[in-house]
Amino acid sequence: MIGSFKPAAKRLRSIWCRENGNATIEFAFFFPLLVSLLLSTVEVGILTIRQVMLEQAVDLTVRDLRLGKLLAPTQDDLRNLICARSSVVPHCRDSLLIELRPVSNVTWAPLGSDTICKNRDEDITPVVELNPGQSHEMMLIRVCAVFEPIFPTSKLGVHMARDQLGGYALVSSSAFVNEPT
């Protein structure tokens, strides 16, 4: 019995000491981490590009508002201007919501901390204040756009705040003073 045990132990020891497959084990451990890092990097890059383009489009539109080039703009007018100036925002006209109001000289109240974004699950657009103000009046504008993540299962995509349909919101805010007319 002991004689038959030695060859089996020798075989197990030779199997245990083999180095075949070491690269496969390392690959199996690190490949998911590398893919997750790559997908998160791409997601952050696209998110940053969209945020920068949205900020630029809002700034250009605010300039038109401030200089009085837009008389009594509607939500659709502002949305069309912003969407035309931000080319990398997908489904811009369907996902953009704009809030515009003057700042009270008495209370100096800012915009509320709750950003109102469009609920893509419903056909109803939330009511937000859109008041272009008078000359010499300080104005606040906030634009919210809702997007689908490119890689929703990436590490970044999993940790982003989402709406009911899985989209995330980008918000751009600005303040300006209307020029005298």
N, C-alpha and C positions, 0 to 999 in steps of 0.2 A: 504494500500500500504506500509506503514512504517512497519507494522507487517511482511510482506513477505520479506522485505529488511533485517531485522535483522537476520533471519536464514541463508540467503545467505551470509551475511557478516561474520557470525560466521563460516560457512563452509569454506569460503575463508581464514579466519584467521587461522583455524585449518590446512588447507592445506599448507599455507605459513609457519607455525611454525613447520611443520614436519621435522624430521631429517633423514628420510628414503632416501637413495640414495646418501648421502654425499660422501661415499667412491667411488661410481661410478663416480661422477663428478670429484673428485680428480684424479682418475685413468685415466679418459678420457683426462684430461689436461696434466698429467705428463708422461703417457705411451709413446706417440710419442717422447718426449724429451729423455727419457731413452733409447728407442730403437735406436734413432739417435746417442746418445752418445756411446752405445755399438757397433754399426756398425762402427762408426768412429774410435773407439779404435782398433777394429780388423783390419780395413784397415791400420791404422798407424803401427800396429805391423807387418803386412805382408809386408808393404812397407819398413820398417826398416830392416827386415830380408833379403829381396831381395837386398837392398842397401849394407848391410854389406857383403853378399855373393858375390856380384858383385865386391866390393872393394877388397876383399880377392883374388878373382880369377884374377883380374887385377894385384894386387901386385905380385902374384906368377908368372904370365906370364911376368911381367916386370923384375923380377929377372932372368928368363931364357934369356930374351933379353939382359939384362945388362951384364950377364956373357958370352954372345956369344954362348949359346947353340942352338940358332935358327939362322941359316944362311939364309939370304934373305927370311924372312917370307912373306907370302902373307896374304891378308885379311882373306882368308878361314883358313889358318894355325892358325893365332892368334884367330880367332873366335872359332875354334874347341877347342883350348886349354882353352880359357876362359869359354866356355860353359861346358866343361868336369869338370871344377873346381868349377862351381857355379851350384849346383844341384837344387836350388829352383827358378831358372829363367825359366819361362815357354816360350816355343817356342824360345829358345835362338838363335839358328842358323838363324832363320828367322827375328829376330828383332834387332840384334846387329850390330853396325857400329863402326869401329875403325879408329881413326885418329892418325897418328904417324909421327913426323917430328923432325929434329934437330933444335936447337936454334942457330940463327946467333950470332957469337961473336961480330959482329959489331953493330947490332941494338938491340939485346936481345929482339926481338919481341915475345910476348907470342902467344898462340893460340888465334884465333879470339873469340870475345864474343858470336857470334852466334854458338850454338852447332848444328852440323849437325846430324840429326837422320834419320833412315831409314823410308821412307814413305811406310807404309804397304798397301796403296791403289794402289800402282803401282808396277809392276814387275821390274822396273829399280832401281838399287842401285846407290845412289849419288856418284859422284867421290870425294874421299877424298885422301889427301896425305898420303902415307904409305912408309916412307923412314926410314929404320932401322939405318942409320947413320954409322959413322966410329968409330974407337977406340978413346977414350978420348973426345968424342963429347957429349954435353949435349942434351938430348932428351925430348920431351914432348909427352905424349900419352893421348888421351881422348876417352873414350868408352861410347856410348849411347845405351841404351836398352829401347825399348818401350813395355809397358805392359798394359793389360786391368785391370781396377780397379775391385776388388772383389765385392764391393757394390757401383755401380756408383751413386746411388741416396742418399747415406749417405751424411751427411753434409760435410765431408772431400772430398768425391768423387765428389761432385758438384763443389767445389772451386778449384780443381786441374786443372792446365793447360793441355789441351788435344790436340791430333791431330785430323785429320778429321774423323777418325774411332772411336774416344772415348778413345784412349789409352793415358797413361801418360809416360813421359820419366824419366829414372834414368841415371844420368851421373856420371862417375868416371874419374878423371884426376890424372895424376902422372907425375913426372919429375925424370929423372935418368941420370947418366953419363955412357956411354959404357966403359967397362973395356978394358985395353990394350990387344992386341992380341999377 
